[in-house]
């Protein structure tokens, strides 16, 4: 016990007087626990132990807390309800829920605080079932619940998506008139939002007479989680107009909404608020900023944010590696991955998803296999569905269709729609009809309302001139009731988002857009450009195919961007479908003719074009004092920015990777009747 007090004295300066008094206790009094306890309470009484237990709880001092608990038992104070509540709270805060429950069970008389503390402990420690069971026991014993009880048990329902129990609790809260409480209301809207019942969440939000900053944050985050990014930003701006306190969670949710809309201008405005409020260097917010700039196509600004963070945890490294992966900056992603480990941080499952994705896009099959095995053997990271999905994509892109299919059959999980979709896409590129039909059949069962799967299978049949199967596939699509998604593209100009739909003309500048496209095509013909009609799989004349390809949504958005945006501003386009081969070639030449930087984000990845070629990889050297959007990152020769010791490692990686890519190119040339322009991603 003396050692305990010495440790506590070091930790808590406010107890110096008590410790000096305690040091005056004769040494003979420490011969037995009983004498120690007797001397202790002679000088201090139970109040001192209560204070010590509370400080142990705040500082998660498990060992010292157990010693104090022992003294409570020796003094016969465990039957005291207040003391037992403090002990339960101490164990709960230290993460020892079972020890807390044992103390709870030994109580002769339980107060409302006892129940609330125990239910809250289960909820916070992820034991939602136990929290619900204890709440039901509380009701059976006739103890009236408080707003804290309800909010804790509702939070437990949110964690396990128990919507039935949540609605029952909502009805109970209405019955006992607790729905006006800010904690109960916030917990209710959170559970509805997490259960994809966003309209119910909004009804709860609108019915609340008192809303805290947490309430607004939860509602904005709920919209973002349900992919309703515009509604999230509308609510965020409403909170701003009301001069409500802006927390890091509200701002982070707003950043996620901007990222979902690829709204760079709006995102920079939120970033400015973060700088003003002092949240800019927070780990949580920093990761959201990196994700924002990466998803908006400004990978340089993402790296500026990453560089300006004084301390970096695994979440920040993962966000930056993921950003490089999304932009297919494989060199930067690999080097950052190695540097992260040299800094003493162990990669986790999220890190390896990004690295395997890089290997997939660059065709590094053996490198991907190596990382998959190292992940398991060296870091004890158990592969999940996302890792297996990356491996299926890796094998499929490399033309190893049968191996990818076998990999799906052998893995310990049920295959997801993304895996079968990846396999189906690879079958289209490599014209494997047999496995394409197998993958399509699985997709029709998993996603019966996804028209894209029917369209992709129909396109595979059309590529192979199997017109009867094309007709059958389209009839199957019609009978399923699924609707084919129209190709759409978005571009942001003059603080407004402009939407373009393939083949439709309702934009006020449509005439200027078509004239610009015609002018570009005339310039491209001088460079031997021809419309790649094989990218249109309709059974129509070639002239009609050319006309259809001319009106793809990304071309319309590109022409509008060239007309509307200043010459020194990159053109950023977002598309809801995968970019076709003809549009890829068209935008590449447009970049060369106009000397403009063009960034296209499709459903799969980012495509960077500058001066008529894909943007080359470079490591980014930044000015630490620069602010994203204010000062552009310098672009030196990439080898000038390599840290010491990386050159040999990087050259080894390049030699290994180029050898793999050479094998892949040979495999592509040997493909029987491969269609030009279909294998765009990863080039």
C-alpha positions, 0 to 999 in steps of 0.5 A, a space after each residue: 500500500 505504501 508503494 501505491 501511495 508513492 506512485 499516486 504522490 508522483 502522479 497527483 500533486 494535489 495529494 502532497 499534504 495527505 502523503 506527507 501525513 501518511 509518511 508519519 504513520 509508524 512502520 509497525 503499523 504495516 506488519 499486517 493488512 488489517 493494521 495497514 487498513 486500520 492506520 489508513 482509515 485512522 488518518 484518512 477515512 473512506 473519502 481518500 479511497 474514493 478520490 484515489 479510485 476516481 483518479 485511477 479511473 481517469 488515468 487507467 491505473 489498473 494495478 493501483 485501482 485493484 490495490 485500492 479495491 482490496 483496501 475497500 474490501 478489507 475495510 468492509 466498505 464494499 457494501 456501500 453503494 457509492 463506493 461500489 459505483 466508484 469501483 465499477 466505474 474504475 474497472 469500466 474505464 480501465 477496460 475490465 468489464 468482467 471485473 466491473 460486472 463481478 462488483 456489480 453482481 455483489 452489490 446488495 443494493 443498486 442505484 440508478 447510477 450502478 445500472 447506468 455505469 454498467 450498461 454504459 461500460 458494455 456499450 463502450 466496450 462493444 458488448 452490445 448484447 450484454 448491454 441490452 440484456 442488462 437493460 431488460 433485467 433493469 426493467 424487470 427489477 422495476 428500476 426507472 431508467 434515465 436519459 443516460 440509460 436510454 442513450 447508452 442502450 440506444 448507442 449499443 443498438 447503433 453498433 449492432 444495427 439492431 433496428 427492431 430493438 431501436 424502434 422499441 426503445 424509441 417507442 419507450 422513450 416517447 412513452 416516458 417523455 424522454 425524446 426531447 432530451 438531447 442525448 436520447 435524440 442524438 442517439 436515436 438519429 445516430 442509430 437510424 442513420 447507421 441503419 440506412 433509415 436516414 429519413 427517420 433520422 431526419 424526423 428525429 432531428 427535426 422534432 428535437 427542440 434542443 440540439 447540441 453540436 454533437 447532434 448536428 455532427 451526427 446528422 451531417 455524418 449520417 447524410 454522408 454515410 448514406 451517400 447523400 452528400 449534397 444534403 450533408 453540405 446543405 445542413 452544414 451550411 445551415 449550421 454555419 448560418 446559425 453560428 453553431 460551434 464547429 467541432 472537428 467531427 462536424 468539419 470532418 463529416 463536411 470534408 467527407 461530403 465534399 470528397 464524395 461530390 469531388 467538390 474541390 472548391 467547397 472542400 478548400 473552404 472547409 479546409 480554411 475553416 479548419 485552419 481558422 479553428 485550429 483543427 488543421 493538425 489533428 490526426 482525425 481531420 488530417 486524414 479527412 483532408 488527405 482523402 478529400 484532396 486525393 478524391 478531388 484529383 489534387 494529389 499534390 495538395 493531399 501530399 502537402 497536407 501529409 507533409 505539414 503534419 508534424 506527427 504522423 500515425 498509421 491512419 495518416 500514412 494509410 490515407 496518403 498511400 491510399 491516395 497514391 494508389 487511387 491515382 496509380 502513383 505506384 512508385 510513390 505508394 511503394 516508397 511511402 510504404 517502405 518509409 512507413 515501416 522504417 519509421 517504426 510503424 507496422 502496416 495494417 490491413 488497410 495499408 495492404 489493401 492499398 499496396 495490393 491495389 497498386 500491384 494490381 493496376 501496374 500488373 505486378 503479379 509476383 510482387 502482389 503475391 509476395 506482399 500478400 504472403 508477407 502480410 500474413 507471415 511477418 505482420 500476422 494480418 489475417 486477409 479479409 474480403 478486400 485483400 482477396 478482392 485485390 488478388 482476384 483483380 490482380 490475377 484477372 488483369 494479368 490474364 490469369 483468368 482461370 487462376 483468379 477463378 480458382 482463387 475465388 473458389 479456394 478462399 475462406 469467404 463467400 465471393 462478393 459482387 466486386 470479385 465476380 465483377 472484377 472477374 467478369 471485366 477480365 473475361 471481357 478483356 481476354 474474351 473468356 466466354 465460359 468463365 464470363 457466363 459463370 461470373 455473370 450468373 453469380 452476379 445476377 444472384 447477388 445483385 439482381 437489380 444491377 443493370 450494369 452486370 447485364 450490360 457487361 455480359 451483353 457487351 462481351 457477347 457483342 465483342 465476340 459477334 454472338 448476336 443471339 446471346 446479345 438479344 437473350 441478355 438484353 431480354 433478360 435485362 428487360 425482364 429483371 426490371 433493372 434499369 441501365 445507368 446512363 453515362 454521366 459526367 460532372 465538372 465544376 466551374 465558377 462555383 457551380 457543378 455542371 452535369 452532362 449526360 451521354 447523347 442528351 443536349 440540354 445545356 445552355 452552352 451546347 452549341 459552343 460545346 459541339 463547335 469546340 469538339 468539332 474543332 478538336 477533332 479536326 486538329 486530332 485528325 492531323 495527328 492520325 486520330 480516328 474514332 475507335 468504333 470498336 468501343 461502341 458495341 451497338 449493332 448499327 452502321 459505323 457512321 452511327 457508332 462514330 456519332 454515338 461516341 462523339 457525344 459521350 458525356 466526358 467529351 462534352 464535359 471536357 469541351 465545356 471545361 476548355 471553354 469555361 476554365 482559365 488556361 492555368 487551371 486543371 480540368 477535373 472531370 468525374 464520370 459515373 461509369 468507366 471511361 471507354 477507350 475512344 474517350 481515353 485516346 481523345 482526351 489524351 490528344 486534347 491535352 496535347 493540342 491544348 497544352 492543358 492538364 486534364 484529370 478524369 475520375 471514373 468508377 475505377 481510378 484517376 486518369 491524369 493527362 498532361 501535354 498529351 501523355 499520362 502524367 509521369 510518376 514523381 515524388 513530390 517536394 513541398 514547401 512545408 509552409 505552403 497551403 494547399 491551393 495557394 502554392 503548387 508543389 514543385 516537381 523536381 526530377 523524382 530521384 532528387 527527392 529520394 531519401 538515402 538508401 532508397 535508390 538501390 531499393 527503388 532500382 531493384 523494384 523497377 527492375 523487378 517490376 519492368 520484368 513483370 510488365 514485359 512478361 505481361 506485354 508478351 502475354 497481351 500480344 499472344 492473346 487471340 484477337 484482343 480488341 484494341 482500346 479495351 484494356 485501358 486501366 493500368 496502362 
